[in-house]
Amino acid sequence: MSTADHVTQLTEKHHRIEEKIQNELASPSADHVHISELKREKLRLKEKISMLSAEEKVTH
C-alpha cells in the first residue's frame, strides 16, 4: 500500500470518527467519556496523517 493510499484510509477513518462524535453529542444521553475517547482517537489519526503527509512531501 502506498503512503497516499494509507493517508486516504486514515482520512476516511478520521471522518467516520467525527460522525460518531457528532451523533453522540446529538444524543440526549451522550456518554462524555466515550466522546473523549473518540476525540483522542481522532487526534491520533490527525497526527498520523500529518506525519505521513509530511514524509510523502519529503520523498517526492
N, C-alpha and C positions, 0 to 999 in steps of 0.2 A: 504494500500500500504506500502510495506516495505521501509526502508531507501535506500536500494540498488536499488530498482525499481525507486524510486524518483530521485536518483542520475543519473541513466541511462537516464531518461526522460530529466532531466536538461542538461545532456551532449549532448544529441541529439539536443536539442534546441540551445545550445551553438554553435554546428557545423552548424546548419541552419543559424544562425545569421552571422557566419563567411562567409558562402557562399554568403549571401546577401551583406555583406561588400565588398567582392571581386568583385561581379557583379557590384555593384555601382561604385567602383573605376575604373573598366574597361570601364565604360560609358564615352563618351566624355563630356557629360553634367552632371557630377557627382554632386550630392547635398551634399555638405560637412557638412551641418547642420544635414541632415539625417544620414550621415555616423557617425558623432559624437554621435548621439543618439543611433545608433546601437552598437557602441563601448562601450558606458556606460552600455547598457543593457547586453552586452556580459561580461563585467567586473563584474556586479552584479551577473550574473549567475555563473561565475567562483568562486566568493567569497562564494556563497551559496553552491556550490558543495564542495569546500574545507571544509567549516564548517560542512556539513553533513558527509563527509568522515571522518573527524577527530572525530566526535561524534560516528560514527559507530565503529571506531577502539577502542574507549574507552569502548564501551559497549560489545565488543567481546573479 
